[in-house]
């Protein structure tokens, strides 16, 4: 009778009276990493357990006080879950070629990393490489061992229930998963890993409200072009990667999609002779880049989330490309979504610093630059620079001139009106027709003649 009277109260209706509600509350407590003393259904049936909840006797007021305290704990746990750790990053596929390098690059930039792996035993090489790292003194974390900032989390992305607790309160999520090249006979691999597992991760990140999602795909996902389109022969891998890209764009999360070129052959030393080239989507269909260069770029994006806001970046490496900072390369890529107002304010000083200083030019070139016109001649850039002109030949003073044969071409601007006191030379050089031969302008200059062959002597 007492249980019925408690359940009839309006406030008691909010208690978890069935196992389904109890499991949902336990799950929310586990996400916030706080295990709260929720009352079980058995507590309502056992009178002694009710005294454990409230300090007073068993009456509706004590139950209501217990419920209010539990509600406060739940609200506080939800706030802790929603508040993201700006220095915490979650890496999916942390044991892969790009993922393992990405973990180390994030640690170098001062992040704490939750490395999502399917099997913790396979993460032992990653732990060994992290233990051998030496953090840069510029990060200000030289006193902390890199291994202390790394957490290995077992997470199967094909199981939706494992993903949300693994993400935790990470502010940025980086996905480097892909179908295994060793299991090429598995025709469902690209569908399960490149699409469905990535989609599960995107949905969990949407629920967790991460600040930024960085996805690694490939060249040629959105437009057919060779040689990138050859990858579709391996069970349509580019098609499923494009489906994952579309799911990320439709999620509404701030994102960056990285499409690298071929990463099979280049080693880590590739960056010493090849510099990064970034381009907008559907620009390249071929090219190579190393795994280390892609990992460094993704870590830079995680550090500069506002600079890489909602962008699709294609990346290759070339020997002829100039060596530029990654931030400057990212600033040139167009965003697919209008950044928030606060993001625009933060990016304004960076864009001003990245612009080169304007050279000091004269009025003519300045007007052309304002009108965005390309000058047809380089002499318009400078006031005193004029195109070279042919010198006016000076006639020989020795000898007499042949008035009938000599005609000299002179610009009209230099001509002066004839008068009674003109010299014979000025009368001669006044041109009316163009001379047929340059030899007529000089007395001593004659055209070459062929030598006369001499007769043989006997």
NORKA-V181219 format. One record per backbone hydrogen bond with DSSP energy under -0.5 kcal/mol. NH is the residue of the N-H (numbers start at 0). CO is the residue of the C=O. Records with the same first field share a line. If there is no record, write none. Layout:
# NORKA-V181219
NH: CO, CO
This chain:
# NORKA-V181219
4: 0
5: 1
6: 2
7: 3
8: 5
12: 8, 9
13: 10
14: 11
16: 14
21: 17
22: 18
23: 19
24: 20
25: 21
26: 22
27: 23
28: 24
29: 25
30: 26
31: 27
32: 29
33: 28
35: 33
37: 35
42: 39
43: 39, 40
44: 40
45: 41
46: 44
49: 45
50: 46
51: 47, 48
52: 48, 49
53: 49
58: 56
61: 58
62: 58
63: 59
64: 60
65: 61
66: 62
67: 63
68: 64
69: 65
70: 66
71: 67
72: 68
73: 69
74: 70
75: 71
76: 72
77: 73
78: 74
79: 75
80: 76
81: 77
82: 78
83: 81
84: 168
85: 83
87: 84
88: 111
89: 171
90: 113
91: 89, 173
92: 115
93: 90, 115
95: 92
99: 95
100: 96
101: 97
102: 98
103: 99
104: 100
105: 101
106: 102
107: 103
108: 104
109: 106
110: 105
111: 86
112: 148
113: 88
114: 112, 150
115: 90, 113
116: 114, 152
121: 118
122: 119
123: 120
126: 122
127: 123
128: 124
129: 125
130: 126
131: 127
132: 129
138: 135
139: 136
140: 135
143: 140
147: 144
148: 144, 145
149: 146
150: 112
152: 114, 150
154: 116
156: 154
158: 155
159: 157
161: 158
162: 159
163: 159
165: 161
166: 162
167: 163
169: 166
170: 84, 87
171: 87
172: 211
173: 89
174: 213
175: 91, 173
183: 180
185: 182
186: 184
188: 185
191: 187
192: 188
193: 188
194: 189
195: 190
196: 191
197: 192
198: 194
199: 195
200: 196
201: 197
202: 198
203: 199
204: 200
205: 201
206: 202
207: 203
208: 204
209: 204
210: 170
211: 170
212: 253
213: 172
214: 212, 255
215: 174
216: 214, 257
218: 259
220: 217
227: 284
228: 224
229: 226
230: 227
231: 228
232: 229
233: 230
234: 232
235: 231
236: 230
239: 235
240: 236
241: 237
242: 238
243: 239
244: 240
245: 241
246: 242
247: 243
248: 244
249: 245
250: 246
251: 247, 248
252: 247
255: 212
256: 310
257: 214, 255
258: 256, 312
259: 257
260: 314
261: 286
269: 266
270: 267
271: 268
272: 269
273: 269
274: 317
276: 315
278: 313
282: 279
288: 261
293: 289
294: 290
295: 291
296: 292
297: 293
298: 294
299: 295
300: 296
301: 297
302: 298
303: 299
304: 301
307: 303
308: 305
309: 254
310: 254, 307
311: 333
312: 256, 310
313: 278
314: 258
315: 276
316: 287
317: 274
323: 321
328: 324
329: 325
330: 326
331: 327, 328
332: 329
335: 309
343: 339
344: 340
345: 341
346: 342
347: 343
348: 344
349: 345
350: 346
351: 347
352: 348
353: 349
354: 350
360: 358
361: 380
365: 361
366: 362
367: 363
368: 364
369: 365
370: 366
371: 368
372: 367
374: 372
379: 376
380: 377
381: 378
385: 383
392: 390
394: 392
402: 400
404: 401
405: 401
413: 410
414: 411
421: 418
426: 422
427: 423
428: 424
429: 425
430: 428
439: 436
440: 437
441: 438
445: 443
452: 450
